[in-house]
Amino acid sequence: MVSLEETVKNIKPLIDDLDRMVWLAKRNSLEPDDGLTTNESAAIHLYTMQWSNPEKSLYIQLNRTLRNE
């Protein structure tokens, strides 16, 4: 299985503060109760997290990009 850090490496230049948010997501997902791995749980957490500037949030930027494709 690929780590979350490895998974997001290609979008790091596009998303502000991604390293810190990945770290926070993993820190908040150390022992998931739902049977997911830390990386799986952190990926969901990362996608749903809201950055201090909501327009910079991962889900906002990914969804905007997908709509523009």
Kinemage of the C-alpha trace (Angstrom):
@kinemage 1
@onewidth
@group {chain A} dominant
@subgroup {mainchain}
@vectorlist {calphas} color= white
{ca met a 1} P 0.000 0.000 0.000
{ca val a 2} L 1.210 3.495 -0.837
{ca ser a 3} L 1.519 6.092 1.918
{ca leu a 4} L -0.607 9.215 1.885
{ca glu a 5} L 2.536 11.313 1.451
{ca glu a 6} L 3.442 9.330 -1.663
{ca thr a 7} L -0.111 9.559 -2.978
{ca val a 8} L -0.241 13.361 -2.850
{ca lys a 9} L 3.320 14.099 -3.982
{ca asn a 10} L 2.269 15.067 -7.520
{ca ile a 11} L -0.237 17.661 -6.341
{ca lys a 12} L 1.993 19.232 -3.675
{ca pro a 13} L 2.966 22.147 -5.942
{ca leu a 14} L -0.713 22.887 -6.555
{ca ile a 15} L -2.104 22.796 -3.012
{ca asp a 16} L -0.978 25.289 -0.378
{ca asp a 17} L 0.055 23.859 2.984
{ca leu a 18} L -0.458 20.262 1.859
{ca asp a 19} L 2.424 18.781 3.862
{ca arg a 20} L 1.116 20.242 7.103
{ca met a 21} L -2.431 19.137 6.382
{ca val a 22} L -1.284 15.592 5.558
{ca trp a 23} L 0.599 15.541 8.853
{ca leu a 24} L -2.500 16.733 10.736
{ca ala a 25} L -4.745 14.225 8.987
{ca lys a 26} L -2.399 11.361 9.836
{ca arg a 27} L -2.011 12.558 13.412
{ca asn a 28} L -5.792 12.582 13.782
{ca ser a 29} L -6.068 9.107 12.245
{ca leu a 30} L -3.508 7.118 14.215
{ca glu a 31} L -5.900 4.499 15.553
{ca pro a 32} L -9.050 4.482 13.421
{ca asp a 33} L -11.976 2.578 14.919
{ca asp a 34} L -13.484 1.735 11.546
{ca gly a 35} L -11.065 -0.955 10.377
{ca leu a 36} L -9.303 1.370 7.946
{ca thr a 37} L -5.557 1.803 7.941
{ca thr a 38} L -4.077 5.067 9.172
{ca asn a 39} L -3.372 6.108 5.574
{ca glu a 40} L -6.903 5.273 4.411
{ca ser a 41} L -8.499 7.115 7.291
{ca ala a 42} L -6.124 10.062 6.885
{ca ala a 43} L -6.931 10.303 3.163
{ca ile a 44} L -10.631 10.684 3.942
{ca his a 45} L -9.842 13.121 6.715
{ca leu a 46} L -7.549 15.150 4.445
{ca tyr a 47} L -10.194 15.386 1.724
{ca thr a 48} L -12.827 16.637 4.156
{ca met a 49} L -10.602 19.025 6.144
{ca gln a 50} L -11.203 22.724 5.811
{ca trp a 51} L -8.100 24.886 5.520
{ca ser a 52} L -7.997 28.236 7.343
{ca asn a 53} L -8.834 29.755 3.963
{ca pro a 54} L -11.706 27.509 2.809
{ca glu a 55} L -11.007 28.210 -0.861
{ca lys a 56} L -7.619 26.521 -0.420
{ca ser a 57} L -9.131 23.312 1.003
{ca leu a 58} L -8.233 20.161 -0.882
{ca tyr a 59} L -11.810 19.181 -1.689
{ca ile a 60} L -12.616 22.664 -3.037
{ca gln a 61} L -9.560 22.694 -5.281
{ca leu a 62} L -9.979 19.114 -6.502
{ca asn a 63} L -13.664 19.557 -7.245
{ca arg a 64} L -13.017 22.850 -9.034
{ca thr a 65} L -10.339 21.207 -11.171
{ca leu a 66} L -12.568 18.244 -12.005
{ca arg a 67} L -15.416 20.549 -13.032
{ca asn a 68} L -13.072 22.434 -15.348
{ca glu a 69} L -11.911 19.276 -17.135
